Amino acid sequence: MHFLDHYDNSGNSYSDANYTAAFLEGLGFLRMGLPRALSKILKQIDRHLALEEIAASPHYVVGTACLGALTNLAINLTGDSRDDVRDEVRKQLKCFALPGQPYELRRSAISCLMALEVAAGKLEGLVSSMLRPAALE
């Protein structure tokens, strides 16, 4: 987490987007028992998604990694709030799946939505909603 908080790439003329994306993607594979630790991870993911909107990484690799990490965390979450968290992640992914978003982010968001729905056992509902483009809006 220290890397994501403090690394600014100011001394390097090359992009570190793939390096940052790998760290963010790795966060999605962590299994945190404490809500406080999970909150820190979610803040990092949200921060990098916001940065991606301001200054996009090449081929949107950072945004794609963030969406994947967010989905992975939601899929593997246990406890009473699991369904509520999945609903929030679903809403966020649907925003990135809308027409007008960059292709790479749309493709990733749709793939993540499918993975989330498979994990929740609701794939049929997602497929029918994706066939109706107005349902995403």
C-alpha positions as CSV (number, residue, x, y, z in Angstrom):
1,M,0.0,0.0,0.0
2,H,2.9,2.3,0.6
3,F,3.9,2.1,-3.0
4,L,0.5,3.2,-4.2
5,D,0.4,6.1,-1.7
6,H,3.8,7.6,-2.3
7,Y,5.1,6.6,-5.7
8,D,4.8,9.5,-8.2
9,N,7.1,8.4,-11.1
10,S,8.5,11.9,-11.3
11,G,12.0,10.8,-11.9
12,N,11.1,8.5,-14.8
13,S,10.2,9.6,-18.3
14,Y,8.4,6.3,-19.0
15,S,5.0,5.3,-17.9
16,D,4.7,3.1,-14.8
17,A,1.1,2.2,-15.6
18,N,1.7,-1.5,-16.0
19,Y,3.6,-1.6,-12.7
20,T,0.8,0.2,-10.9
21,A,-1.8,-1.9,-12.5
22,A,-0.1,-5.1,-11.3
23,F,-0.1,-3.8,-7.7
24,L,-3.8,-2.8,-8.0
25,E,-4.7,-6.2,-9.5
26,G,-2.9,-7.9,-6.7
27,L,-5.0,-6.1,-4.1
28,G,-8.0,-7.9,-5.5
29,F,-6.5,-11.2,-4.5
30,L,-6.1,-10.2,-0.9
31,R,-8.5,-11.6,1.7
32,M,-8.9,-9.1,4.5
33,G,-10.6,-10.2,7.7
34,L,-10.8,-6.7,9.1
35,P,-13.2,-4.1,7.6
36,R,-10.7,-1.3,8.2
37,A,-8.1,-3.1,6.0
38,L,-10.7,-3.7,3.3
39,S,-11.6,0.0,3.5
40,K,-8.0,1.0,2.8
41,I,-7.9,-1.2,-0.3
42,L,-11.2,0.1,-1.6
43,K,-10.0,3.7,-1.1
44,Q,-6.9,2.9,-3.2
45,I,-9.0,1.4,-6.0
46,D,-11.4,4.4,-6.0
47,R,-8.5,6.8,-6.0
48,H,-6.9,5.1,-9.0
49,L,-10.2,4.9,-10.9
50,A,-10.6,8.7,-10.3
51,L,-7.0,9.3,-11.5
52,E,-7.8,7.2,-14.6
53,E,-10.6,9.6,-15.5
54,I,-8.3,12.6,-15.1
55,A,-5.2,11.2,-16.9
56,A,-5.8,7.9,-18.6
57,S,-3.1,5.3,-18.5
58,P,-2.0,3.7,-21.8
59,H,-4.8,1.3,-23.0
60,Y,-6.5,2.1,-19.7
61,V,-4.5,-0.7,-17.9
62,V,-4.9,0.9,-14.5
63,G,-8.6,1.3,-14.8
64,T,-9.0,-2.2,-16.1
65,A,-6.9,-3.5,-13.1
66,C,-9.1,-1.5,-10.7
67,L,-12.3,-3.0,-12.1
68,G,-10.9,-6.5,-11.9
69,A,-9.7,-6.0,-8.3
70,L,-13.0,-4.5,-7.2
71,T,-14.8,-7.5,-8.8
72,N,-12.5,-10.0,-7.2
73,L,-12.9,-8.5,-3.8
74,A,-16.7,-8.5,-4.1
75,I,-16.8,-12.1,-5.3
76,N,-14.8,-13.4,-2.5
77,L,-16.3,-11.3,0.3
78,T,-18.1,-13.2,3.1
79,G,-20.4,-12.0,5.8
80,D,-23.7,-10.2,6.2
81,S,-22.9,-7.2,4.0
82,R,-21.8,-9.3,1.0
83,D,-25.0,-8.7,-1.0
84,D,-25.0,-5.0,-0.3
85,V,-21.3,-4.7,-1.4
86,R,-22.0,-6.7,-4.6
87,D,-24.9,-4.4,-5.4
88,E,-22.6,-1.4,-5.1
89,V,-19.9,-3.0,-7.2
90,R,-22.5,-3.9,-9.8
91,K,-23.7,-0.3,-10.0
92,Q,-20.2,0.9,-10.5
93,L,-19.4,-1.6,-13.1
94,K,-22.6,-0.8,-15.0
95,C,-21.5,2.8,-15.2
96,F,-18.2,1.7,-16.8
97,A,-20.1,-0.5,-19.2
98,L,-22.2,2.3,-20.7
99,P,-21.7,3.5,-24.3
100,G,-19.4,6.5,-24.3
101,Q,-16.8,4.9,-22.0
102,P,-13.5,3.9,-23.5
103,Y,-13.6,0.5,-25.2
104,E,-11.1,-1.1,-22.9
105,L,-13.0,-0.1,-19.8
106,R,-16.3,-1.1,-21.2
107,R,-15.0,-4.5,-22.2
108,S,-13.5,-5.0,-18.7
109,A,-16.6,-3.8,-17.0
110,I,-18.8,-6.2,-18.9
111,S,-16.5,-9.1,-18.2
112,C,-16.4,-8.2,-14.5
113,L,-20.2,-8.0,-14.5
114,M,-20.5,-11.4,-15.9
115,A,-18.0,-12.8,-13.4
116,L,-19.9,-11.2,-10.5
117,E,-23.3,-12.5,-11.8
118,V,-21.9,-16.0,-12.2
119,A,-20.6,-15.9,-8.6
120,A,-24.1,-14.7,-7.4
121,G,-25.9,-17.2,-9.6
122,K,-27.7,-14.5,-11.6
123,L,-26.1,-14.7,-15.0
124,E,-29.4,-15.1,-16.9
125,G,-30.6,-11.7,-15.6
126,L,-27.4,-10.0,-16.7
127,V,-27.5,-11.4,-20.2
128,S,-31.1,-10.3,-20.8
129,S,-30.3,-6.8,-19.4
130,M,-27.2,-6.5,-21.6
131,L,-29.3,-7.3,-24.7
132,R,-31.3,-4.2,-23.8
133,P,-28.8,-1.3,-23.9
134,A,-31.3,1.1,-22.2
135,A,-31.2,-1.2,-19.1
136,L,-27.7,0.0,-18.4
137,E,-28.6,3.6,-18.2
